[in-house]
Amino acid sequence: MRFLQIILIGLALCLAIPARADRLADADALYGDLLSRFVRNGRVDYRGLKAARKDLDACREAYAAISEREFEGWIVSTRLAYLSNVYNLTVLEIIADDYPVSRIQKAGGWFSGDPFEWPSVSLFGRSISLKILQENYIRRDYAWPLAYFALCQGARGSPPLRSEPYTGARYYEQAADQATQFLRSPAHNRLDAERGKLYLSPLFHWYASDFRREAKSVEAFVRKVSPEEWGLRDSPRKLSVSYGKFDWRLNDAATSKK
């Protein structure tokens, strides 16, 4: 009888392992479906997203069901992909809840404070802010500068939201592609080859210390991830750098009404 009980317990554990392992894949599938329906070329159909609130909730619940113990068993790229997806999904929820708005800071009304400091993120059974998620989990724990290009603040000035989720298998490739595509956006980043000057998004100024740690200078980091057509990666030419203003207007597929 005792032997039979041991066998049954062992079978139950074997069946439970793939079920837990599949939870991330299931969450990514739900989120991927949402992104494919409402995101085109970095712009979001917030009106349609708001009408699909049940789908947003399903994505949140699927990601929130993942435990910290499961998370700690993953490789770094899978952890970063998960955290990036949770961050971006939370931004979509905040904006969709109060849409139409002209920028994320107007969500919640005049007296609600900074949405990036709201306890809006469901992570490992706790409620934390987007700011804490980025600073304490992504920036502090992993210190990989390309991770910032995987995060979208719901603004035209931020790196564009991809129409696919980040995954552990492709995270580094996806984040590197994000950096290059972001630099290709002339509204926020451009090279003036004649003057030998880089005009960059303030994002490169905000995290300058991280970029310098990775490549000694912001300019050197930009060279590493710059579009091939810029011809900077092997060029010995010295460039100066200046930073513009961040465009907080909503990355809305339609014209905002307020």
C-alpha positions as CSV (number, residue, x, y, z in Angstrom):
1,M,0.0,0.0,0.0
2,R,2.8,2.3,0.9
3,F,4.6,1.6,-2.3
4,L,1.5,2.4,-4.3
5,Q,1.1,5.7,-2.6
6,I,4.7,6.6,-3.5
7,I,4.1,5.8,-7.1
8,L,0.9,7.9,-7.2
9,I,2.6,10.8,-5.6
10,G,5.5,10.5,-8.1
11,L,3.0,10.4,-11.1
12,A,1.2,13.5,-9.7
13,L,4.5,15.4,-9.5
14,C,5.5,14.3,-13.0
15,L,2.2,15.6,-14.4
16,A,2.5,18.8,-12.4
17,I,5.9,19.8,-13.8
18,P,4.9,20.2,-17.4
19,A,1.7,22.0,-16.3
20,R,3.8,24.6,-14.4
21,A,6.4,24.8,-17.2
22,D,3.7,25.6,-19.7
23,R,2.3,28.5,-17.8
24,L,4.7,31.0,-19.2
25,A,4.1,29.7,-22.8
26,D,0.4,30.0,-22.2
27,A,0.7,33.6,-20.8
28,D,2.9,34.6,-23.8
29,A,0.4,33.1,-26.2
30,L,-2.4,35.2,-24.7
31,Y,-0.4,38.3,-24.7
32,G,0.9,37.6,-28.2
33,D,-2.7,37.3,-29.5
34,L,-3.5,40.7,-27.9
35,L,-0.5,42.4,-29.4
36,S,-1.2,41.0,-32.9
37,R,-4.7,42.4,-32.8
38,F,-4.1,45.8,-31.4
39,V,-0.5,46.9,-32.2
40,R,0.7,47.9,-35.7
41,N,4.1,49.5,-36.4
42,G,4.5,50.5,-32.8
43,R,1.1,52.3,-32.5
44,V,-1.7,50.9,-30.4
45,D,-5.4,50.7,-31.0
46,Y,-6.4,51.8,-27.5
47,R,-10.0,52.1,-28.4
48,G,-10.1,48.4,-29.4
49,L,-8.0,47.5,-26.5
50,K,-10.3,49.1,-24.0
51,A,-13.2,47.1,-25.5
52,A,-11.2,44.0,-25.0
53,R,-10.7,44.5,-21.2
54,K,-11.4,40.8,-20.5
55,D,-8.5,39.9,-22.7
56,L,-6.2,42.3,-20.9
57,D,-7.3,40.8,-17.5
58,A,-6.7,37.3,-18.8
59,C,-3.1,38.3,-19.8
60,R,-2.5,39.9,-16.4
61,E,-3.8,36.9,-14.5
62,A,-1.8,34.5,-16.6
63,Y,1.5,36.3,-15.9
64,A,0.6,37.0,-12.2
65,A,0.0,33.2,-11.7
66,I,3.8,32.6,-12.2
67,S,5.6,32.2,-8.9
68,E,8.9,33.7,-7.8
69,R,10.2,30.2,-7.4
70,E,9.4,29.4,-11.1
71,F,11.0,32.7,-12.1
72,E,14.2,32.0,-10.3
73,G,14.5,28.7,-12.1
74,W,14.6,30.4,-15.5
75,I,17.7,31.6,-17.5
76,V,18.4,35.3,-17.5
77,S,16.9,35.9,-21.0
78,T,13.6,34.3,-20.0
79,R,13.5,36.4,-16.8
80,L,14.1,39.6,-18.7
81,A,11.5,38.7,-21.4
82,Y,8.9,38.0,-18.7
83,L,9.6,41.2,-16.8
84,S,9.5,43.2,-20.1
85,N,6.1,41.7,-21.1
86,V,4.7,42.4,-17.6
87,Y,5.9,46.0,-17.8
88,N,4.5,46.7,-21.2
89,L,1.2,44.9,-20.5
90,T,0.7,47.1,-17.3
91,V,1.3,50.3,-19.4
92,L,-1.4,49.1,-21.8
93,E,-3.8,48.5,-18.9
94,I,-3.2,51.9,-17.3
95,I,-3.9,53.7,-20.6
96,A,-6.8,51.6,-21.7
97,D,-8.6,52.1,-18.4
98,D,-8.8,55.9,-18.9
99,Y,-8.7,56.1,-22.7
100,P,-9.0,58.5,-24.4
101,V,-6.1,60.4,-22.9
102,S,-3.3,62.4,-24.7
103,R,-0.5,60.9,-22.6
104,I,-0.1,58.3,-19.9
105,Q,0.5,60.9,-17.2
106,K,-3.2,62.1,-17.6
107,A,-4.5,58.6,-16.6
108,G,-6.4,58.6,-13.4
109,G,-7.2,62.3,-13.3
110,W,-5.5,65.4,-11.8
111,F,-4.9,64.1,-8.2
112,S,-3.9,60.5,-8.9
113,G,-0.1,61.1,-9.0
114,D,2.4,59.6,-11.4
115,P,1.1,56.4,-13.0
116,F,4.6,55.0,-13.0
117,E,4.5,55.1,-9.2
118,W,1.1,53.4,-8.8
119,P,1.1,49.9,-7.4
120,S,-0.3,48.6,-10.7
121,V,2.0,45.7,-11.4
122,S,1.1,42.2,-10.2
123,L,4.3,40.3,-9.6
124,F,4.9,37.3,-7.4
125,G,1.8,37.9,-5.3
126,R,2.7,41.5,-4.6
127,S,1.6,44.8,-6.1
128,I,4.5,47.1,-7.1
129,S,4.9,50.1,-9.4
130,L,6.3,50.3,-12.9
131,K,9.2,52.3,-11.5
132,I,10.1,49.6,-9.0
133,L,9.8,46.9,-11.6
134,Q,12.2,48.8,-13.9
135,E,14.7,50.1,-11.3
136,N,14.7,47.2,-8.8
137,Y,14.1,44.2,-10.9
138,I,15.4,45.0,-14.4
139,R,18.0,47.7,-14.0
140,R,19.5,46.7,-10.6
141,D,19.4,42.9,-10.9
142,Y,20.5,42.5,-14.5
143,A,22.3,45.8,-15.5
144,W,22.0,45.0,-19.3
145,P,21.5,48.4,-21.1
146,L,19.7,46.9,-24.1
147,A,16.8,46.0,-21.8
148,Y,15.6,49.6,-21.7
149,F,14.8,49.4,-25.4
150,A,12.3,46.5,-24.7
151,L,10.2,48.8,-22.4
152,C,7.5,51.0,-23.9
153,Q,6.1,53.8,-21.8
154,G,3.1,54.2,-24.0
155,A,4.6,57.3,-25.6
156,R,5.8,58.3,-29.1
157,G,9.2,59.1,-27.7
158,S,9.7,55.6,-26.2
159,P,11.0,52.6,-28.0
160,P,8.1,51.2,-30.1
161,L,5.9,48.4,-28.7
162,R,6.5,45.2,-30.7
163,S,3.5,43.3,-32.0
164,E,4.9,40.2,-30.4
165,P,5.9,39.2,-26.9
166,Y,9.5,38.9,-25.8
167,T,10.6,35.3,-25.3
168,G,13.6,33.8,-23.6
169,A,14.8,32.1,-26.8
170,R,14.8,35.4,-28.8
171,Y,15.0,38.1,-26.1
172,Y,18.6,39.3,-26.8
173,E,17.9,39.4,-30.6
174,Q,14.6,41.2,-30.0
175,A,16.1,43.8,-27.6
176,A,19.0,44.5,-30.0
177,D,16.6,44.9,-32.9
178,Q,14.6,47.3,-30.7
179,A,17.7,49.5,-30.1
180,T,18.5,49.6,-33.8
181,Q,14.9,50.4,-34.9
182,F,14.7,53.1,-32.2
183,L,17.8,54.8,-33.6
184,R,16.3,54.7,-37.1
185,S,13.5,56.9,-35.9
186,P,14.5,60.4,-37.2
187,A,12.0,62.1,-34.9
188,H,14.1,61.0,-31.9
189,N,17.5,60.0,-33.1
190,R,19.6,61.0,-36.1
191,L,23.1,61.4,-37.3
192,D,24.4,64.6,-38.9
193,A,27.4,63.1,-40.7
194,E,28.5,66.5,-42.1
195,R,28.8,68.0,-38.6
196,G,29.9,64.8,-36.9
197,K,27.1,65.0,-34.5
198,L,24.6,62.6,-32.9
199,Y,21.2,63.9,-31.9
200,L,19.8,61.4,-29.5
201,S,16.7,60.7,-27.5
202,P,16.9,61.7,-23.8
203,L,16.6,58.0,-23.0
204,F,20.4,57.8,-23.8
205,H,21.0,60.6,-21.3
206,W,18.8,59.0,-18.5
207,Y,20.8,55.8,-18.6
208,A,24.1,57.2,-19.7
209,S,26.0,55.6,-16.7
210,D,24.7,52.2,-17.8
211,F,25.7,52.8,-21.4
212,R,29.2,54.1,-20.3
213,R,29.7,51.0,-18.2
214,E,28.9,48.8,-21.2
215,A,30.9,50.7,-23.8
216,K,32.9,53.5,-22.1
217,S,30.7,56.3,-23.6
218,V,27.2,56.9,-24.9
219,E,28.7,57.5,-28.4
220,A,30.6,54.1,-28.3
221,F,27.4,52.3,-27.2
222,V,25.4,53.9,-30.0
223,R,28.1,52.9,-32.5
224,K,27.7,49.2,-31.5
225,V,23.9,49.2,-32.1
226,S,23.6,51.8,-34.8
227,P,21.9,51.0,-38.1
228,E,24.4,49.7,-40.7
229,E,23.5,52.6,-43.1
230,W,24.9,55.1,-40.6
231,G,28.4,53.5,-41.2
232,L,29.5,54.1,-37.7
233,R,30.4,50.7,-36.3
234,D,34.0,50.6,-37.7
235,S,34.4,54.4,-38.3
236,P,37.3,56.1,-36.4
237,R,35.6,59.5,-36.6
238,K,34.8,61.2,-33.3
239,L,31.3,62.4,-32.8
240,S,29.7,64.8,-30.4
241,V,26.4,64.1,-28.8
242,S,23.3,66.2,-27.8
243,Y,20.0,65.2,-26.4
244,G,16.5,66.2,-27.4
245,K,13.2,66.3,-25.5
246,F,11.1,63.2,-24.8
247,D,7.8,63.1,-26.7
248,W,5.2,61.9,-24.2
249,R,2.3,62.1,-26.6
250,L,0.4,58.8,-26.6
251,N,1.5,56.1,-29.1
252,D,-2.1,56.0,-30.3
253,A,-3.1,54.5,-33.6
254,A,-5.9,57.1,-33.6
255,T,-5.9,60.8,-32.8
256,S,-6.3,61.5,-29.1
257,K,-9.3,63.5,-28.0
258,K,-8.1,64.9,-24.8
